[in-house]
Amino acid sequence: MNKALLLGALAIAGVTTLPATSALAKAGGAIATLDTDNDGTVDLNEIDKSAGDLFTRLEKDADGTVDLKEMKGRVSKKDFHTADPDNDGTLSKDEFLAMVSGMFKDADPDNDGTLDAKELASKKGKALLRVTR
């Protein structure tokens, strides 16, 4: 069994108390949730699908955008304003997904176009997960 599948199975079973592997176990659980093609990694298409679904859930006032309040602390004020190129105080779905795409690239240091459990367990990977689930 490969490591990502094992970590995903452990996370699903609730075995996340091992201190050295708890972040990896959580990341493995994220892979199990996000990995729709079951290849053991998460690519940008899978991230975009999940992030788009999250955008829809966060966008409560039916104006087609999310503001910082609707984001519920998922990104810092600085990162939010960086992702808001028109400076209108909101992110359209396209702006939101552009932000997510940049975060994906930041979380993919080997530039292979996929994220494994180790990459998702990194600081940048955790930040990405906050805007996808």
SEVODREN-368499 format. One record per atom (N, C-alpha, C): x, y, z; atom name; residue number from 1. Coordinates in steps of 0.2 Angstrom, whole numbers, plus 5000, padded with zeros to 4 digits. Example, Ala and Ser with C-alpha at 12.3 -4.5 7.8 and 13.67 -1.06 7.14 Angstrom:
2
x: 5066, y: 4972, z: 5039, atom: N, nr: 1 .
x: 5062, y: 4978, z: 5039, atom: CA, nr: 1 .
x: 5066, y: 4984, z: 5039, atom: C, nr: 1 .
x: 5064, y: 4989, z: 5035, atom: N, nr: 2 .
x: 5068, y: 4995, z: 5036, atom: CA, nr: 2 .
x: 5064, y: 5000, z: 5039, atom: C, nr: 2 .
//
This chain:
133
x: 5004, y: 4994, z: 5000, atom: N, nr: 1 .
x: 5000, y: 5000, z: 5000, atom: CA, nr: 1 .
x: 5004, y: 5006, z: 5000, atom: C, nr: 1 .
x: 5003, y: 5011, z: 4996, atom: N, nr: 2 .
x: 5007, y: 5017, z: 4996, atom: CA, nr: 2 .
x: 5006, y: 5021, z: 5002, atom: C, nr: 2 .
x: 5011, y: 5026, z: 5003, atom: N, nr: 3 .
x: 5010, y: 5030, z: 5009, atom: CA, nr: 3 .
x: 5004, y: 5034, z: 5009, atom: C, nr: 3 .
x: 5002, y: 5037, z: 5004, atom: N, nr: 4 .
x: 4997, y: 5042, z: 5003, atom: CA, nr: 4 .
x: 4990, y: 5038, z: 5005, atom: C, nr: 4 .
x: 4989, y: 5032, z: 5002, atom: N, nr: 5 .
x: 4984, y: 5028, z: 5004, atom: CA, nr: 5 .
x: 4983, y: 5026, z: 5011, atom: C, nr: 5 .
x: 4989, y: 5024, z: 5014, atom: N, nr: 6 .
x: 4989, y: 5022, z: 5021, atom: CA, nr: 6 .
x: 4987, y: 5028, z: 5025, atom: C, nr: 6 .
x: 4990, y: 5034, z: 5024, atom: N, nr: 7 .
x: 4989, y: 5040, z: 5028, atom: CA, nr: 7 .
x: 4981, y: 5042, z: 5027, atom: C, nr: 7 .
x: 4979, y: 5041, z: 5021, atom: N, nr: 8 .
x: 4971, y: 5042, z: 5020, atom: CA, nr: 8 .
x: 4967, y: 5037, z: 5024, atom: C, nr: 8 .
x: 4969, y: 5031, z: 5024, atom: N, nr: 9 .
x: 4965, y: 5026, z: 5028, atom: CA, nr: 9 .
x: 4966, y: 5027, z: 5035, atom: C, nr: 9 .
x: 4972, y: 5029, z: 5038, atom: N, nr: 10 .
x: 4972, y: 5031, z: 5045, atom: CA, nr: 10 .
x: 4968, y: 5037, z: 5047, atom: C, nr: 10 .
x: 4968, y: 5042, z: 5042, atom: N, nr: 11 .
x: 4964, y: 5048, z: 5044, atom: CA, nr: 11 .
x: 4957, y: 5047, z: 5044, atom: C, nr: 11 .
x: 4954, y: 5043, z: 5039, atom: N, nr: 12 .
x: 4947, y: 5041, z: 5039, atom: CA, nr: 12 .
x: 4946, y: 5037, z: 5045, atom: C, nr: 12 .
x: 4950, y: 5032, z: 5048, atom: N, nr: 13 .
x: 4949, y: 5028, z: 5053, atom: CA, nr: 13 .
x: 4950, y: 5033, z: 5060, atom: C, nr: 13 .
x: 4952, y: 5039, z: 5059, atom: N, nr: 14 .
x: 4952, y: 5043, z: 5065, atom: CA, nr: 14 .
x: 4959, y: 5042, z: 5069, atom: C, nr: 14 .
x: 4964, y: 5039, z: 5066, atom: N, nr: 15 .
x: 4970, y: 5038, z: 5069, atom: CA, nr: 15 .
x: 4975, y: 5044, z: 5067, atom: C, nr: 15 .
x: 4974, y: 5049, z: 5070, atom: N, nr: 16 .
x: 4978, y: 5055, z: 5069, atom: CA, nr: 16 .
x: 4982, y: 5058, z: 5075, atom: C, nr: 16 .
x: 4983, y: 5054, z: 5080, atom: N, nr: 17 .
x: 4986, y: 5056, z: 5086, atom: CA, nr: 17 .
x: 4994, y: 5055, z: 5086, atom: C, nr: 17 .
x: 4996, y: 5052, z: 5081, atom: N, nr: 18 .
x: 5004, y: 5051, z: 5081, atom: CA, nr: 18 .
x: 5007, y: 5058, z: 5080, atom: C, nr: 18 .
x: 5011, y: 5060, z: 5084, atom: N, nr: 19 .
x: 5013, y: 5067, z: 5084, atom: CA, nr: 19 .
x: 5017, y: 5069, z: 5077, atom: C, nr: 19 .
x: 5021, y: 5064, z: 5076, atom: N, nr: 20 .
x: 5026, y: 5065, z: 5070, atom: CA, nr: 20 .
x: 5022, y: 5065, z: 5063, atom: C, nr: 20 .
x: 5017, y: 5061, z: 5063, atom: N, nr: 21 .
x: 5013, y: 5060, z: 5057, atom: CA, nr: 21 .
x: 5006, y: 5063, z: 5057, atom: C, nr: 21 .
x: 5004, y: 5067, z: 5062, atom: N, nr: 22 .
x: 4997, y: 5069, z: 5062, atom: CA, nr: 22 .
x: 4996, y: 5074, z: 5056, atom: C, nr: 22 .
x: 5000, y: 5079, z: 5055, atom: N, nr: 23 .
x: 4999, y: 5083, z: 5049, atom: CA, nr: 23 .
x: 4999, y: 5079, z: 5042, atom: C, nr: 23 .
x: 5003, y: 5074, z: 5042, atom: N, nr: 24 .
x: 5003, y: 5070, z: 5036, atom: CA, nr: 24 .
x: 4997, y: 5066, z: 5035, atom: C, nr: 24 .
x: 4994, y: 5064, z: 5041, atom: N, nr: 25 .
x: 4988, y: 5060, z: 5041, atom: CA, nr: 25 .
x: 4982, y: 5064, z: 5039, atom: C, nr: 25 .
x: 4982, y: 5070, z: 5042, atom: N, nr: 26 .
x: 4977, y: 5075, z: 5040, atom: CA, nr: 26 .
x: 4977, y: 5077, z: 5032, atom: C, nr: 26 .
x: 4983, y: 5078, z: 5030, atom: N, nr: 27 .
x: 4984, y: 5079, z: 5023, atom: CA, nr: 27 .
x: 4982, y: 5073, z: 5018, atom: C, nr: 27 .
x: 4983, y: 5067, z: 5021, atom: N, nr: 28 .
x: 4981, y: 5061, z: 5018, atom: CA, nr: 28 .
x: 4974, y: 5060, z: 5017, atom: C, nr: 28 .
x: 4970, y: 5063, z: 5023, atom: N, nr: 29 .
x: 4963, y: 5063, z: 5023, atom: CA, nr: 29 .
x: 4961, y: 5068, z: 5018, atom: C, nr: 29 .
x: 4964, y: 5074, z: 5017, atom: N, nr: 30 .
x: 4962, y: 5079, z: 5012, atom: CA, nr: 30 .
x: 4963, y: 5076, z: 5005, atom: C, nr: 30 .
x: 4968, y: 5072, z: 5004, atom: N, nr: 31 .
x: 4969, y: 5068, z: 4997, atom: CA, nr: 31 .
x: 4963, y: 5064, z: 4996, atom: C, nr: 31 .
x: 4961, y: 5060, z: 5001, atom: N, nr: 32 .
x: 4956, y: 5055, z: 5000, atom: CA, nr: 32 .
x: 4949, y: 5059, z: 4998, atom: C, nr: 32 .
x: 4949, y: 5065, z: 5001, atom: N, nr: 33 .
x: 4943, y: 5069, z: 5000, atom: CA, nr: 33 .
x: 4943, y: 5072, z: 4993, atom: C, nr: 33 .
x: 4949, y: 5075, z: 4991, atom: N, nr: 34 .
x: 4949, y: 5079, z: 4985, atom: CA, nr: 34 .
x: 4951, y: 5075, z: 4979, atom: C, nr: 34 .
x: 4954, y: 5069, z: 4980, atom: N, nr: 35 .
x: 4957, y: 5066, z: 4974, atom: CA, nr: 35 .
x: 4952, y: 5062, z: 4970, atom: C, nr: 35 .
x: 4949, y: 5065, z: 4966, atom: N, nr: 36 .
x: 4943, y: 5062, z: 4962, atom: CA, nr: 36 .
x: 4945, y: 5057, z: 4957, atom: C, nr: 36 .
x: 4951, y: 5057, z: 4955, atom: N, nr: 37 .
x: 4954, y: 5052, z: 4950, atom: CA, nr: 37 .
x: 4958, y: 5046, z: 4953, atom: C, nr: 37 .
x: 4958, y: 5047, z: 4960, atom: N, nr: 38 .
x: 4961, y: 5041, z: 4964, atom: CA, nr: 38 .
x: 4968, y: 5039, z: 4962, atom: C, nr: 38 .
x: 4972, y: 5045, z: 4960, atom: N, nr: 39 .
x: 4979, y: 5043, z: 4959, atom: CA, nr: 39 .
x: 4984, y: 5044, z: 4964, atom: C, nr: 39 .
x: 4981, y: 5046, z: 4970, atom: N, nr: 40 .
x: 4985, y: 5047, z: 4976, atom: CA, nr: 40 .
x: 4988, y: 5054, z: 4977, atom: C, nr: 40 .
x: 4986, y: 5059, z: 4972, atom: N, nr: 41 .
x: 4989, y: 5066, z: 4973, atom: CA, nr: 41 .
x: 4983, y: 5070, z: 4971, atom: C, nr: 41 .
x: 4984, y: 5076, z: 4972, atom: N, nr: 42 .
x: 4978, y: 5081, z: 4970, atom: CA, nr: 42 .
x: 4981, y: 5086, z: 4965, atom: C, nr: 42 .
x: 4978, y: 5087, z: 4959, atom: N, nr: 43 .
x: 4980, y: 5092, z: 4954, atom: CA, nr: 43 .
x: 4976, y: 5098, z: 4954, atom: C, nr: 43 .
x: 4977, y: 5103, z: 4950, atom: N, nr: 44 .
x: 4974, y: 5109, z: 4950, atom: CA, nr: 44 .
x: 4967, y: 5109, z: 4948, atom: C, nr: 44 .
x: 4965, y: 5104, z: 4944, atom: N, nr: 45 .
x: 4958, y: 5103, z: 4942, atom: CA, nr: 45 .
x: 4954, y: 5101, z: 4948, atom: C, nr: 45 .
x: 4957, y: 5096, z: 4952, atom: N, nr: 46 .
x: 4953, y: 5094, z: 4958, atom: CA, nr: 46 .
x: 4953, y: 5099, z: 4963, atom: C, nr: 46 .
x: 4958, y: 5103, z: 4964, atom: N, nr: 47 .
x: 4958, y: 5109, z: 4969, atom: CA, nr: 47 .
x: 4953, y: 5114, z: 4967, atom: C, nr: 47 .
x: 4952, y: 5116, z: 4960, atom: N, nr: 48 .
x: 4948, y: 5121, z: 4958, atom: CA, nr: 48 .
x: 4940, y: 5119, z: 4959, atom: C, nr: 48 .
x: 4939, y: 5112, z: 4958, atom: N, nr: 49 .
x: 4932, y: 5110, z: 4959, atom: CA, nr: 49 .
x: 4930, y: 5111, z: 4966, atom: C, nr: 49 .
x: 4935, y: 5109, z: 4971, atom: N, nr: 50 .
x: 4933, y: 5109, z: 4978, atom: CA, nr: 50 .
x: 4933, y: 5117, z: 4980, atom: C, nr: 50 .
x: 4937, y: 5121, z: 4977, atom: N, nr: 51 .
x: 4937, y: 5128, z: 4979, atom: CA, nr: 51 .
x: 4931, y: 5131, z: 4976, atom: C, nr: 51 .
x: 4929, y: 5129, z: 4970, atom: N, nr: 52 .
x: 4923, y: 5132, z: 4967, atom: CA, nr: 52 .
x: 4917, y: 5131, z: 4971, atom: C, nr: 52 .
x: 4916, y: 5124, z: 4974, atom: N, nr: 53 .
x: 4911, y: 5122, z: 4978, atom: CA, nr: 53 .
x: 4911, y: 5126, z: 4985, atom: C, nr: 53 .
x: 4917, y: 5128, z: 4988, atom: N, nr: 54 .
x: 4918, y: 5132, z: 4994, atom: CA, nr: 54 .
x: 4915, y: 5139, z: 4992, atom: C, nr: 54 .
x: 4917, y: 5142, z: 4987, atom: N, nr: 55 .
x: 4915, y: 5148, z: 4985, atom: CA, nr: 55 .
x: 4908, y: 5149, z: 4985, atom: C, nr: 55 .
x: 4904, y: 5144, z: 4982, atom: N, nr: 56 .
x: 4897, y: 5144, z: 4982, atom: CA, nr: 56 .
x: 4894, y: 5144, z: 4989, atom: C, nr: 56 .
x: 4897, y: 5140, z: 4994, atom: N, nr: 57 .
x: 4895, y: 5139, z: 5001, atom: CA, nr: 57 .
x: 4896, y: 5146, z: 5004, atom: C, nr: 57 .
x: 4902, y: 5149, z: 5003, atom: N, nr: 58 .
x: 4904, y: 5155, z: 5007, atom: CA, nr: 58 .
x: 4900, y: 5161, z: 5004, atom: C, nr: 58 .
x: 4898, y: 5161, z: 4998, atom: N, nr: 59 .
x: 4894, y: 5167, z: 4995, atom: CA, nr: 59 .
x: 4887, y: 5167, z: 4997, atom: C, nr: 59 .
x: 4886, y: 5170, z: 5003, atom: N, nr: 60 .
x: 4879, y: 5170, z: 5006, atom: CA, nr: 60 .
x: 4874, y: 5175, z: 5004, atom: C, nr: 60 .
x: 4877, y: 5181, z: 5001, atom: N, nr: 61 .
x: 4872, y: 5186, z: 5000, atom: CA, nr: 61 .
x: 4870, y: 5187, z: 4992, atom: C, nr: 61 .
x: 4872, y: 5182, z: 4988, atom: N, nr: 62 .
x: 4869, y: 5181, z: 4981, atom: CA, nr: 62 .
x: 4871, y: 5187, z: 4977, atom: C, nr: 62 .
x: 4877, y: 5190, z: 4978, atom: N, nr: 63 .
x: 4880, y: 5195, z: 4974, atom: CA, nr: 63 .
x: 4885, y: 5193, z: 4969, atom: C, nr: 63 .
x: 4887, y: 5186, z: 4970, atom: N, nr: 64 .
x: 4892, y: 5183, z: 4965, atom: CA, nr: 64 .
x: 4899, y: 5184, z: 4967, atom: C, nr: 64 .
x: 4900, y: 5187, z: 4973, atom: N, nr: 65 .
x: 4907, y: 5188, z: 4976, atom: CA, nr: 65 .
x: 4907, y: 5186, z: 4983, atom: C, nr: 65 .
x: 4913, y: 5186, z: 4986, atom: N, nr: 66 .
x: 4914, y: 5185, z: 4993, atom: CA, nr: 66 .
x: 4918, y: 5191, z: 4995, atom: C, nr: 66 .
x: 4916, y: 5193, z: 5001, atom: N, nr: 67 .
x: 4921, y: 5198, z: 5004, atom: CA, nr: 67 .
x: 4925, y: 5195, z: 5010, atom: C, nr: 67 .
x: 4929, y: 5199, z: 5013, atom: N, nr: 68 .
x: 4933, y: 5196, z: 5019, atom: CA, nr: 68 .
x: 4929, y: 5193, z: 5024, atom: C, nr: 68 .
x: 4923, y: 5196, z: 5026, atom: N, nr: 69 .
x: 4919, y: 5193, z: 5031, atom: CA, nr: 69 .
x: 4916, y: 5186, z: 5029, atom: C, nr: 69 .
x: 4914, y: 5186, z: 5023, atom: N, nr: 70 .
x: 4912, y: 5179, z: 5020, atom: CA, nr: 70 .
x: 4917, y: 5174, z: 5020, atom: C, nr: 70 .
x: 4924, y: 5176, z: 5020, atom: N, nr: 71 .
x: 4929, y: 5171, z: 5019, atom: CA, nr: 71 .
x: 4931, y: 5168, z: 5026, atom: C, nr: 71 .
x: 4928, y: 5171, z: 5031, atom: N, nr: 72 .
x: 4928, y: 5168, z: 5038, atom: CA, nr: 72 .
x: 4935, y: 5166, z: 5040, atom: C, nr: 72 .
x: 4940, y: 5171, z: 5039, atom: N, nr: 73 .
x: 4947, y: 5170, z: 5041, atom: CA, nr: 73 .
x: 4951, y: 5165, z: 5037, atom: C, nr: 73 .
x: 4949, y: 5163, z: 5032, atom: N, nr: 74 .
x: 4952, y: 5158, z: 5028, atom: CA, nr: 74 .
x: 4959, y: 5160, z: 5025, atom: C, nr: 74 .
x: 4959, y: 5167, z: 5024, atom: N, nr: 75 .
x: 4965, y: 5170, z: 5021, atom: CA, nr: 75 .
x: 4966, y: 5177, z: 5025, atom: C, nr: 75 .
x: 4972, y: 5179, z: 5025, atom: N, nr: 76 .
x: 4974, y: 5185, z: 5029, atom: CA, nr: 76 .
x: 4971, y: 5191, z: 5025, atom: C, nr: 76 .
x: 4970, y: 5197, z: 5028, atom: N, nr: 77 .
x: 4968, y: 5203, z: 5025, atom: CA, nr: 77 .
x: 4973, y: 5205, z: 5019, atom: C, nr: 77 .
x: 4979, y: 5204, z: 5020, atom: N, nr: 78 .
x: 4984, y: 5206, z: 5015, atom: CA, nr: 78 .
x: 4983, y: 5201, z: 5009, atom: C, nr: 78 .
x: 4983, y: 5195, z: 5010, atom: N, nr: 79 .
x: 4982, y: 5190, z: 5005, atom: CA, nr: 79 .
x: 4975, y: 5191, z: 5001, atom: C, nr: 79 .
x: 4970, y: 5193, z: 5005, atom: N, nr: 80 .
x: 4964, y: 5195, z: 5002, atom: CA, nr: 80 .
x: 4964, y: 5201, z: 4997, atom: C, nr: 80 .
x: 4968, y: 5206, z: 5000, atom: N, nr: 81 .
x: 4968, y: 5212, z: 4996, atom: CA, nr: 81 .
x: 4973, y: 5211, z: 4990, atom: C, nr: 81 .
x: 4978, y: 5207, z: 4990, atom: N, nr: 82 .
x: 4982, y: 5205, z: 4985, atom: CA, nr: 82 .
x: 4978, y: 5201, z: 4979, atom: C, nr: 82 .
x: 4973, y: 5197, z: 4981, atom: N, nr: 83 .
x: 4969, y: 5193, z: 4976, atom: CA, nr: 83 .
x: 4963, y: 5198, z: 4973, atom: C, nr: 83 .
x: 4963, y: 5204, z: 4976, atom: N, nr: 84 .
x: 4957, y: 5208, z: 4973, atom: CA, nr: 84 .
x: 4960, y: 5214, z: 4969, atom: C, nr: 84 .
x: 4961, y: 5212, z: 4962, atom: N, nr: 85 .
x: 4965, y: 5216, z: 4958, atom: CA, nr: 85 .
x: 4961, y: 5223, z: 4956, atom: C, nr: 85 .
x: 4954, y: 5223, z: 4957, atom: N, nr: 86 .
x: 4950, y: 5229, z: 4955, atom: CA, nr: 86 .
x: 4949, y: 5233, z: 4962, atom: C, nr: 86 .
x: 4952, y: 5230, z: 4967, atom: N, nr: 87 .
x: 4951, y: 5234, z: 4974, atom: CA, nr: 87 .
x: 4944, y: 5236, z: 4975, atom: C, nr: 87 .
x: 4939, y: 5231, z: 4974, atom: N, nr: 88 .
x: 4932, y: 5233, z: 4976, atom: CA, nr: 88 .
x: 4930, y: 5230, z: 4983, atom: C, nr: 88 .
x: 4935, y: 5227, z: 4986, atom: N, nr: 89 .
x: 4934, y: 5224, z: 4993, atom: CA, nr: 89 .
x: 4930, y: 5217, z: 4992, atom: C, nr: 89 .
x: 4930, y: 5214, z: 4986, atom: N, nr: 90 .
x: 4927, y: 5208, z: 4985, atom: CA, nr: 90 .
x: 4931, y: 5204, z: 4980, atom: C, nr: 90 .
x: 4930, y: 5197, z: 4981, atom: N, nr: 91 .
x: 4932, y: 5193, z: 4975, atom: CA, nr: 91 .
x: 4927, y: 5189, z: 4972, atom: C, nr: 91 .
x: 4927, y: 5190, z: 4965, atom: N, nr: 92 .
x: 4923, y: 5186, z: 4961, atom: CA, nr: 92 .
x: 4925, y: 5179, z: 4961, atom: C, nr: 92 .
x: 4921, y: 5175, z: 4958, atom: N, nr: 93 .
x: 4923, y: 5168, z: 4958, atom: CA, nr: 93 .
x: 4930, y: 5167, z: 4954, atom: C, nr: 93 .
x: 4930, y: 5171, z: 4948, atom: N, nr: 94 .
x: 4937, y: 5170, z: 4944, atom: CA, nr: 94 .
x: 4943, y: 5173, z: 4948, atom: C, nr: 94 .
x: 4942, y: 5178, z: 4952, atom: N, nr: 95 .
x: 4947, y: 5181, z: 4956, atom: CA, nr: 95 .
x: 4949, y: 5176, z: 4962, atom: C, nr: 95 .
x: 4944, y: 5173, z: 4965, atom: N, nr: 96 .
x: 4945, y: 5168, z: 4970, atom: CA, nr: 96 .
x: 4949, y: 5162, z: 4967, atom: C, nr: 96 .
x: 4947, y: 5160, z: 4961, atom: N, nr: 97 .
x: 4950, y: 5154, z: 4959, atom: CA, nr: 97 .
x: 4957, y: 5156, z: 4956, atom: C, nr: 97 .
x: 4958, y: 5162, z: 4954, atom: N, nr: 98 .
x: 4965, y: 5164, z: 4952, atom: CA, nr: 98 .
x: 4970, y: 5164, z: 4959, atom: C, nr: 98 .
x: 4967, y: 5166, z: 4964, atom: N, nr: 99 .
x: 4970, y: 5166, z: 4971, atom: CA, nr: 99 .
x: 4972, y: 5159, z: 4972, atom: C, nr: 99 .
x: 4967, y: 5154, z: 4972, atom: N, nr: 100 .
x: 4968, y: 5147, z: 4973, atom: CA, nr: 100 .
x: 4974, y: 5144, z: 4969, atom: C, nr: 100 .
x: 4973, y: 5146, z: 4963, atom: N, nr: 101 .
x: 4979, y: 5143, z: 4958, atom: CA, nr: 101 .
x: 4986, y: 5146, z: 4960, atom: C, nr: 101 .
x: 4986, y: 5152, z: 4962, atom: N, nr: 102 .
x: 4993, y: 5154, z: 4964, atom: CA, nr: 102 .
x: 4995, y: 5151, z: 4971, atom: C, nr: 102 .
x: 4990, y: 5149, z: 4975, atom: N, nr: 103 .
x: 4992, y: 5146, z: 4981, atom: CA, nr: 103 .
x: 4994, y: 5138, z: 4980, atom: C, nr: 103 .
x: 4991, y: 5135, z: 4975, atom: N, nr: 104 .
x: 4992, y: 5129, z: 4973, atom: CA, nr: 104 .
x: 5000, y: 5129, z: 4970, atom: C, nr: 104 .
x: 5001, y: 5133, z: 4966, atom: N, nr: 105 .
x: 5008, y: 5134, z: 4963, atom: CA, nr: 105 .
x: 5013, y: 5135, z: 4969, atom: C, nr: 105 .
x: 5011, y: 5139, z: 4974, atom: N, nr: 106 .
x: 5016, y: 5140, z: 4980, atom: CA, nr: 106 .
x: 5017, y: 5133, z: 4984, atom: C, nr: 106 .
x: 5012, y: 5129, z: 4984, atom: N, nr: 107 .
x: 5012, y: 5123, z: 4988, atom: CA, nr: 107 .
x: 5015, y: 5117, z: 4984, atom: C, nr: 107 .
x: 5017, y: 5118, z: 4978, atom: N, nr: 108 .
x: 5020, y: 5113, z: 4973, atom: CA, nr: 108 .
x: 5027, y: 5115, z: 4972, atom: C, nr: 108 .
x: 5032, y: 5114, z: 4977, atom: N, nr: 109 .
x: 5039, y: 5116, z: 4976, atom: CA, nr: 109 .
x: 5042, y: 5112, z: 4970, atom: C, nr: 109 .
x: 5040, y: 5106, z: 4969, atom: N, nr: 110 .
x: 5044, y: 5102, z: 4964, atom: CA, nr: 110 .
x: 5040, y: 5103, z: 4957, atom: C, nr: 110 .
x: 5035, y: 5107, z: 4957, atom: N, nr: 111 .
x: 5032, y: 5109, z: 4950, atom: CA, nr: 111 .
x: 5030, y: 5104, z: 4946, atom: C, nr: 111 .
x: 5028, y: 5098, z: 4949, atom: N, nr: 112 .
x: 5025, y: 5093, z: 4945, atom: CA, nr: 112 .
x: 5018, y: 5093, z: 4943, atom: C, nr: 112 .
x: 5015, y: 5098, z: 4946, atom: N, nr: 113 .
x: 5007, y: 5099, z: 4944, atom: CA, nr: 113 .
x: 5003, y: 5095, z: 4949, atom: C, nr: 113 .
x: 5006, y: 5092, z: 4954, atom: N, nr: 114 .
x: 5001, y: 5088, z: 4958, atom: CA, nr: 114 .
x: 5004, y: 5089, z: 4965, atom: C, nr: 114 .
x: 5000, y: 5088, z: 4970, atom: N, nr: 115 .
x: 5002, y: 5089, z: 4977, atom: CA, nr: 115 .
x: 5001, y: 5082, z: 4981, atom: C, nr: 115 .
x: 5006, y: 5080, z: 4984, atom: N, nr: 116 .
x: 5005, y: 5074, z: 4988, atom: CA, nr: 116 .
x: 5004, y: 5076, z: 4995, atom: C, nr: 116 .
x: 5003, y: 5071, z: 5000, atom: N, nr: 117 .
x: 5002, y: 5072, z: 5007, atom: CA, nr: 117 .
x: 5007, y: 5076, z: 5010, atom: C, nr: 117 .
x: 5013, y: 5075, z: 5008, atom: N, nr: 118 .
x: 5019, y: 5079, z: 5011, atom: CA, nr: 118 .
x: 5018, y: 5087, z: 5009, atom: C, nr: 118 .
x: 5017, y: 5088, z: 5003, atom: N, nr: 119 .
x: 5016, y: 5095, z: 5001, atom: CA, nr: 119 .
x: 5009, y: 5098, z: 5004, atom: C, nr: 119 .
x: 5004, y: 5094, z: 5005, atom: N, nr: 120 .
x: 4998, y: 5097, z: 5008, atom: CA, nr: 120 .
x: 4999, y: 5098, z: 5015, atom: C, nr: 120 .
x: 5004, y: 5094, z: 5018, atom: N, nr: 121 .
x: 5005, y: 5095, z: 5026, atom: CA, nr: 121 .
x: 5010, y: 5101, z: 5027, atom: C, nr: 121 .
x: 5012, y: 5104, z: 5022, atom: N, nr: 122 .
x: 5017, y: 5110, z: 5023, atom: CA, nr: 122 .
x: 5013, y: 5116, z: 5024, atom: C, nr: 122 .
x: 5016, y: 5121, z: 5027, atom: N, nr: 123 .
x: 5012, y: 5128, z: 5028, atom: CA, nr: 123 .
x: 5008, y: 5130, z: 5022, atom: C, nr: 123 .
x: 5011, y: 5130, z: 5016, atom: N, nr: 124 .
x: 5008, y: 5133, z: 5010, atom: CA, nr: 124 .
x: 5002, y: 5128, z: 5008, atom: C, nr: 124 .
x: 5003, y: 5121, z: 5009, atom: N, nr: 125 .
x: 4998, y: 5116, z: 5008, atom: CA, nr: 125 .
x: 4992, y: 5117, z: 5013, atom: C, nr: 125 .
x: 4993, y: 5118, z: 5019, atom: N, nr: 126 .
x: 4988, y: 5120, z: 5024, atom: CA, nr: 126 .
x: 4984, y: 5126, z: 5022, atom: C, nr: 126 .
x: 4988, y: 5131, z: 5020, atom: N, nr: 127 .
x: 4984, y: 5137, z: 5018, atom: CA, nr: 127 .
x: 4980, y: 5136, z: 5012, atom: C, nr: 127 .
x: 4982, y: 5132, z: 5007, atom: N, nr: 128 .
x: 4978, y: 5130, z: 5001, atom: CA, nr: 128 .
x: 4972, y: 5126, z: 5004, atom: C, nr: 128 .
x: 4973, y: 5122, z: 5008, atom: N, nr: 129 .
x: 4967, y: 5118, z: 5010, atom: CA, nr: 129 .
x: 4961, y: 5122, z: 5014, atom: C, nr: 129 .
x: 4963, y: 5128, z: 5017, atom: N, nr: 130 .
x: 4958, y: 5132, z: 5020, atom: CA, nr: 130 .
x: 4954, y: 5135, z: 5015, atom: C, nr: 130 .
x: 4956, y: 5136, z: 5008, atom: N, nr: 131 .
x: 4952, y: 5139, z: 5003, atom: CA, nr: 131 .
x: 4949, y: 5134, z: 4998, atom: C, nr: 131 .
x: 4949, y: 5128, z: 5000, atom: N, nr: 132 .
x: 4947, y: 5122, z: 4996, atom: CA, nr: 132 .
x: 4941, y: 5118, z: 4999, atom: C, nr: 132 .
x: 4941, y: 5118, z: 5006, atom: N, nr: 133 .
x: 4936, y: 5114, z: 5010, atom: CA, nr: 133 .
x: 4932, y: 5117, z: 5015, atom: C, nr: 133 .
//
